[in-house]
Amino acid sequence: MEARITELEIRLVLQDELLDDLNQIIARQQQQIDHLQQQVSYLQERSVGPEQSGRSLLDEIPPHY
């Protein structure tokens, strides 16, 4: 009976360690997701074309002026 309790205690400790590791991985992945979402938003803002920004190419001054 004592051996079974010891085995269960060992398994519990190992599962706790695994759970902590998985929580750290999830937290790190969430940070990466947040960072990637910021990058996507930034790129979407940069890729807005003249037709979407309300500006026209006719309003642009040529570079040689």
C-alpha positions in Angstrom: 0.0 0.0 0.0 2.9 2.4 0.8 4.5 1.8 -2.5 1.2 2.7 -4.3 1.0 5.9 -2.4 4.6 6.8 -3.2 4.0 6.0 -6.9 0.9 8.3 -6.9 2.8 11.1 -5.2 5.6 10.8 -7.8 3.1 10.9 -10.6 1.4 13.9 -9.1 4.7 15.8 -8.9 5.5 14.9 -12.5 2.1 16.0 -13.6 2.4 19.3 -11.7 5.8 20.0 -13.4 4.3 19.1 -16.8 1.3 21.4 -16.2 3.7 24.3 -15.2 5.7 23.7 -18.4 2.6 23.7 -20.5 1.3 26.9 -18.9 4.6 28.6 -19.7 4.4 27.4 -23.3 0.9 28.7 -23.6 1.8 32.1 -22.1 4.8 32.4 -24.5 2.6 31.4 -27.5 0.0 34.0 -26.5 2.7 36.7 -26.5 3.8 35.6 -29.9 0.2 35.7 -31.2 -0.2 39.2 -29.8 3.0 40.3 -31.5 1.9 38.8 -34.8 -1.5 40.5 -34.6 0.2 43.8 -34.1 2.4 43.2 -37.1 -0.6 42.2 -39.2 -2.4 45.4 -38.2 0.6 47.5 -39.0 1.0 45.9 -42.4 -2.7 46.3 -43.2 -2.4 50.0 -42.4 0.6 50.4 -44.6 -1.0 48.5 -47.5 -4.0 50.8 -47.7 -4.0 52.0 -51.3 -4.8 55.5 -52.5 -8.4 54.5 -53.4 -9.0 53.4 -49.8 -7.2 56.4 -48.1 -9.3 59.0 -49.9 -6.3 60.3 -51.9 -6.0 60.2 -55.7 -3.0 59.8 -57.8 -4.2 63.0 -59.6 -3.7 64.9 -56.4 -0.1 63.7 -56.0 2.7 66.0 -57.0 5.2 64.4 -59.4 8.6 63.7 -57.7 10.4 66.2 -60.1 8.5 69.2 -58.8 
